[in-house]
Amino acid sequence: MKKLIIKRQTSFLLFLLLVLAVLCTGEADTSISPMEKTEQEALYSAIQGFVGNWWNGSDLYPDPCGWTPIQGVSCDLFDGFWYVTGLNIGPVHENSLRCIQNVEFRQHLFGFKNIKTLSFFNCFISPHRHPMNIPTQNWEKLAGSLEFLEFRSNPGLIGQIPTSFGDLRKLQSLVLLENGLSGELPVNIGSLINLRRLVLAGNQFTGRIPENLDGLTQLLIFDSSRNSLSGPLPLTFGGLTSLLKLDLSNNLLEGELPREIGNLRNLTILDLRNNRFSGELTQSLQEMTSLEEMALSNNSMGGDLMKIEWNSLQSLVILDLSNMGLKGEIPESMGELKRLRFLGLSNNNFSGNLSPKLAALPYISALYLNGNNLTGELKFSEWFYGKMGRRFGAWSNPNLCYPVQLMSTGHVPFGVKPCQKDVTIFNSD
């Protein structure tokens, strides 16, 4: 009996020693990776500038990079200490840091010497009651680390892009999407030679696109759509040979498309819709063999499509050339674009007969030819009309018709008349 009691007491002591060892180890790990007091206080102060002084970070998050993490804050270890590497302000998640109306960019924000990501989403929302400008100074303090900078969906963020953004030489992604920013694009954006993504869409930018962007040889995405940019496309765009997406739609750009645009052989998306481009389509478009989407609609360019070898663009999935003042016949080579799903050629001045090859495209799901001067009998199948429905648009072509025998099937092209049978008149004599 005594042996049993002694054995149990020994087991209990061993258990206590094990628990103490675990606790001590945990304390040792915490002490190994502390956060510098100045870094911690800078974090609390920078956040307070956006969410309000009511936010008591030292009480709510005494260990912001450890066991009490803050939503939207990322940290990493450098020389045995925790440092802030990412700060995301705005209602991305339910428990994210949300901005008050009177936000403040405090100087502490520019004191994070290891920060890589800085993002503000839906934070500055009132352009009339509480407008806010991006600070023009101190960005150079983040030049040694900042790689991703984003202001997204901030209608109350007004003014121009600070020229000091040009000091952020390590920047890989600059996203200024759907804010209230205005003015011209600063020339020194062309100095950000490590940029891979440049998104300036949905603002009120004016003036010309800088000529020196050809130095951005690593750029993959350039989206400056939905602004009021004017002038021609710079010839230097031909130097952006790494580009995968170019979206300049919904601006006031003008002039002819430069033949240098054909140098963008890695481009998969080209969207220049709703501008003021003129002149004929450049033949160099056929050299952009990686293109999957080409949208040039609503530009009064004129000319015809026959000089371009469309069958060289075998990757095309979307081709929109509507409302461009184009004329002549629709090239039969377009019927060889086997991956094509959308073809928009409406509201032009095309004439002549349609090739049956267009209806034989294996993946076509929308084909709009309405509003032209096409003539003759449509030689598409009943099955094609049944599959497409109103997604085949051929109305407003007065001299276009379909075979009268299709009337009994119920599958006929909307807005197109049946062909008239030849009537032979015999003389009674």
Steps between C-alpha positions, in 0.01 A plus 500: 500500500784741592678418174184588307466837679867583444466406131200727457673792676805452276280503186326819616834676562624398156178642347550832683858522382387437141235777519755745642745412227239570228402832660860607536571405140205710384624802695846451358364497142311825562808667641706383202275687250389830656385810314695821538306750707538776241366269225207397717408855596531613138258225397242600761526868408484444123186289537339753735538763229258303285264332748492764778659563837238282670697203370736402784744265332720440804202360694325322215811359331794495742690259273396608146742270322458207737210358695271806454526567124322796338287431193670669205848512657779270383835456674831327444818438695814703436806454724288336768233774516149525358446776241191608309513381137138560396221741595153471345242759606134465403201262522644204313385255767238519774754580771725720284621845602234751385563868443329790670393808301784728612795277417859606548824386337730511802876522467535161668365340181827586327715357778455131415838424347407141402148553370431335163122538459284807567132496405198728554158369396176700525658721763452852361135504395375861503641728227286795612493488881836338572727512194852368548820534298777243486796641695758650267801448727680224691439223247875484442530359854329183376715473187718225644219252562156586355400266217118522490304826535124509453220758534175333391138625503565831677272766340610753764866468401563800275789696351792382293737205516797618708817529296681350799347162401784499248742438790346159575749313283418157648130534420362202307131589512337845500120484510300825509159359413164684513599802704441872442852575381557748216771687311764365265697180546843587643786435262713335766268200512732391221777474762329213682695241306389206717128557439303196389152644550386860441125555551367857482143424390184678608639843591494841331848511352556731204777583254725269304649166588871557580742410222757339729303196614708279270749472784250282689631186334355269768148645482232232458178698555426860401139608563417869476142458382208726596687829517523804272844441352555660159754515219648212300641171619874548555715325242712380790221258601667258262774458761265350759570152367415319827150646510212251536208743539454850356168669586459865401127483430260785574738793457543779243803356322539587133715457190598183319603176664881490469643203312736454799207354691563181305818451707284398798510133407433380856185711535184298573252787556482817289209727592483841332120536483320832523774741399553732203752303298499556123675362195493141382595198704873446492607178330740430787200382708540162331838462671340498847461125493435457875188718495192343658289817519502792256243775560523810279130588473363854495798660327441669164791337322356402162677286244450129438614173655638326193867594539531326838568125508246416768582130495837583661314596819402148597482578873216752462195429716337847491512737202294818516524739204151651526416858403833585339394620155651189339406411142555236234439130542541295816815291447444128457816443706306603810323167466830330584525643853415170665503627861274799434199532732393861441512687169359853487490672161175693540424858393762528227472524121584141406360373172495177300405146594577320824723195506335185643828444685394752765214275612733199504731649765497228770479726807314805370229609745435861390517636144380856434487622139201733530498853362699441180434471123540124467319337211392163368367185658620382841635148463498413870326191635171476689698352792723809511204738527343284770822493701574870473159665528535877542876456547515485123434857388443563132214749508523838328657351186224587248628276221571192712256209511470137611368196305121498501486129593632584847170671583337166578767412759451800725877558511562811297733798552332783688426812294599341168243451223451176304635492146245558226436216256561576137170549326467404132230681304365308200350680201143384428577509129 
